[in-house]
Amino acid sequence: MPKGNMEDETKTKIIYARLENPINWNSLDGKLTKNIFLILTSREEEGNQIKVVKKITNFSKKCDEIKGLDELSTEKNIEDYITKILLD
């Protein structure tokens, strides 16, 4: 889960990518990585990175919810699903 800071932005941004060919990202469970979340925040909102990482980590531990994300095909459905994860 890469993270970074943006100089001019004030809102936290999350970019999601689903890989067609999973890669080895040295995960703790030894599984290949298929879903990638990039978290960008301004320096003023840097504390949001930890909150977002926690929510995504907790979400990723739930097999049914990850499968639900994998089944979505439109950008709008994926955006709505991820927004729901972050608001819960």
HELIX and SHEET records of a PDB file:
HELIX    1   1 ARG A   43  GLU A   45  5                                   3    
HELIX    2   2 GLY A   47  SER A   60  1                                  14    
HELIX    3   3 CYS A   63  GLU A   71  1                                   9    
HELIX    4   4 GLU A   75  LEU A   87  1                                  13    
SHEET    1   A 3 LYS A   3  MET A   6  0                                        
SHEET    2   A 3 THR A  33  SER A  42  1                                        
SHEET    3   A 3 LYS A  13  ILE A  23 -1                                        
END                                                                             
